[in-house]
Each structure stands twice: as structure tokens, then as C-alpha cells.
Amino acid sequence: MSTRNISTTPQAAGMAAGAVDSSWLRSQEQERDQERGQEQRREQGQDHGQGNGQDHGQGNGKDHGQGRGAWRCYDGQRGFSLVEVSIVTAIVLLLAIIGIPAIGSYVVENKVPRVGEELARFIAQARVNAAPGTALPYEAIQTSNLASLLRDSGVLSVSGEDANVKVMHGLGSDGQVTVEPVEAGAAFSITLSNVSHAACPAIASVMQRVSENMSVAAGGQAAVTIKDDTVAYSAMAAQSHCAKGDVNTFVFVAG
């Protein structure tokens, strides 16, 4: 039996080593390509998930949430029942019935001092301007004299001219102030018609300081003297002669 010696030349060994190296490099490159591909696919999957998820969550969720919220608000709205409306209406009417007269009386009471001040100012002016040394210094006095003094007043209102002039005192509905001579002009009177009970006796208490004689007539009844040479003024007595409503007439005589 013969033995064959197999010898490997350096050239063959180098070729074999080169083939091994090239195959190993190709396998490494393929692995790296596969890893890069997997990373790209993962990145694309994350972008797609975030984009669609956010759009879907923000869009559909917001629209759905707003829709449900609006629906809940709509479901929560309700009107008033007939019983509730009736109760509120009754309360408002009750407050109006109680409050409006009280407010009206309060306004009249607050206006009394200013009206009395304006009338007292007119009396003082009439006395100063009266003809001295005559028995009838007020024979020509009339309402137009009062109107000329009070035309620019913010308390009493003046309308018309001369014989048609009207002075409204505001202490009652359609209440007027008239001035005329008394005893042919020896004195003069100031008459307030339709005076509210809210101004009684306050207006008399103010005017008693500048008037010699005062009387009050309530609701068309006969006039009652509340001050003269024989009757001392009393606020309680004056109030007892006033009637409720805008039905009182005061007459103040000065000279």
C-alpha cells in the first residue's frame, strides 16, 4: 500500500483564507443591513402610531368630548314651571304694592323742607318789596309774582304766563300753589291744594314760622284753623286734621 503525501502550497492557502474572509464580511454586512432595516421599520411604526394616535385622540376625542359635553349642557337646561312663574309674579306684585307707596311718601317727606324754604323766601321778598306807609301793600300781589321768583327753581315747577301761570308744589298729585290778596290787600295768602298726608304736618311746621294765620281743609271739608292770634300752633293738632291721600289744602296768611 502506497501513501500519497498531500501538500498545500502557500498560494492555495492564501486563496482559501481570502474566501473565508470575504464570506464572513458578507455575512456581517447582511446582519448590519437586517438590523438597519428593523430599526427603520420600528421608527416608521412609531411615527405612524404617534401621528394617527394623536390625530385620532385629539380629533375624535375632542369632537366626541365636545359633543357629549354640549349634549350634557343641553340636557341640563330646563325652563320654569307655571307654579314657579306664578310665585315669582306674586312676590313682585306684593313688593310693588308695599314699596311704591312707601317710596312716594318718602320722596314727598324729603321735598317738604325745600318747598317750605322757597315759599318762606317769597314771603320775605314780598314783605321787603311791599309799598311802605300804605294800608294795602299787597293789593296787587298774585301767583305770577311767585312764578317769576321760582321760575328757575329746581323744587317747584312753573308753567304758563301771566294769568295762565301755574305753580306746582310737588307735594301731591296735581298740587298747585296760588297767591292772592287778603282783606283787600292788607295781607296775602298762599294756598297749597292737593297736599299729601305725607307732607302733613311737616309743611305746616315749616310755614308757621313766617305765617300769622294757618288753616287746613281735608277732603273737601270745612277749613280748620291751626294757628292764629288765639290758637297756638301744634304739630299734633295739625296732623289730626289731615286726611290720608292727596286731599289736603293748606292756607298760609302773611302780611
Secondary structure, DSSP 8 states (H G I E B T S, - for coil): ---------HHHHHHHHHHHHHHHHHHHHHHHHHHHHHHHHHHHHHHHHHHHHHHIIIIIHHHHHHHHHHHHHHHH-----HHHHHHHHHHHHHHHHHHHHHHHHHHHHHHHHHHHHHHHHHHHHHHHHS-TT-S-TTTT--HHHHHHHHTT-SSSEEES-GGG-EEE-SSSTT-EEEEEEEGGGTEEEEEEEEEEGGGTTHHHHHHTTT-SEEEEEETT---EEEESSSS---HHHHHHT--SSEEEEEEEEE-
